């Protein structure tokens, strides 16, 4: 049988037959046993071969399509996604420069709530979100669970159990995260999770190693606990290991699947080196995995936590980037040794988060609507990603887009002598929201501009790019 002849099912396993099919197909793709563009058996053929219900295979294929492993094409059947491949990344010389994070100008608050300006980073397209399906599930959970969702629920400090269970299953299958559902704690966005971890793991004077450039709000969380920040200049493999220092780090913060803001993915050798470092030094690693589902020209990457056998990696994620930002639901996979204290901190902050939204999200995950939404977003964002890069390639502007395998943003590096803050200010004056790279830097002052493209449909991208080109041309000439 084409490509899948060696799949076997253990009917005594605790895993469902659907889960076993999904896992084995993923392994075949990741190990190269199935090549990009290769045809695989139809759902009917595989169901007959494995002696299972056709629906079991249909749902397994649907999940694999949602995660980018498979594509269904009319007249061609089901294929391994042709977009799965690795492209080499070029390097760029970086001149170290001592700077402090530059605060962004406070915007004038509008009288009405509006949409993000082009090309604001990290913004999903909320128009793609299936609001009618969400509202139907919301009505269902209210009918089924009644007024219990309207009361205080002391047992839900860590989140609604159904959501934690469904999320744990998704993280195990999709990201390889090693966890029991009781370790999954629902937070008010990933930022609350980082704040709790800062207070739980750090004391004044502790040393924290962070990416440079990197996520400013995470750095502020560590500083709020009195930690001393040390920066590691991000290279083409991600966050480098620290050199010899006076003492160990209490905590390391990294975004390995797609480094923010540069977009580089941490290489496997570097990941393994960090796992070894954390085990040897007894250091906690915080893995912030904010948009790993959105890869367009590379195979899905396992999480850093999935490689850890010593329980030193703490996995943090969010639904704000995949669904809609105002949902404000994130999560932390907490090691068992920290779980009780983490829940105590969570209880002090907010007791529990809105139960109706959590119960609705649990149903959204369980129904498969979540996977369908991811697949729809990945397709739309991939087209916008390609269009955005094509427009820049034809423009001739001095911006180097080095890391372009996926994500919600594109980092365009500028020549080293460029004042990117001035370019960003000119764009802001023309109603564009394009932050400078140096805003996120500590010592690594490589200039550049961070563009978000996912929230804007192709027509908006084309029209906005035409307007933006005039500003960029003026900046380049000056």
Secondary structure, DSSP 4 states (H G I P E B T S, - for coil): -TTTTT----TTSSS-HHHHHHHHHHHHHHTTSS-TT-EE--HHHHHHHHT--HHHHHHHHHHHHHTTSEEEETTTEEEE-TT------------B----PPPPPPPPPPSS---PPTB-SS---GGGS-HHHHHHHHHHHHHHHGGGGGS--GGGTT--HHHHHHHHHHIIIII-----GGGEEEESHHHHHHHHHHHHH--TT-EEEEEES--HHHHHHHHHTTPEEEEEE-BTTBSPPP-S-SS--SEEEE--SS-TTT-PPPPHHHHHHHHHHHHHHT-EEEEE-SSTT-BSSSPPPPPSGGG-SSS-EEEEEESTTTS-GGG--EEEE--HHHHHHHHHHHHHHHSS--HHHHHHHHHHHHHTHHHHHHHHHHHHHHHHHHHHHHHHHHHT-S-EE---SBSSEEEEE--TT--HHHHHHHHHHTT----BGGGG-SSB---EEEEE-TTS-HHHHHHHHHHHHHHHHHHHH-
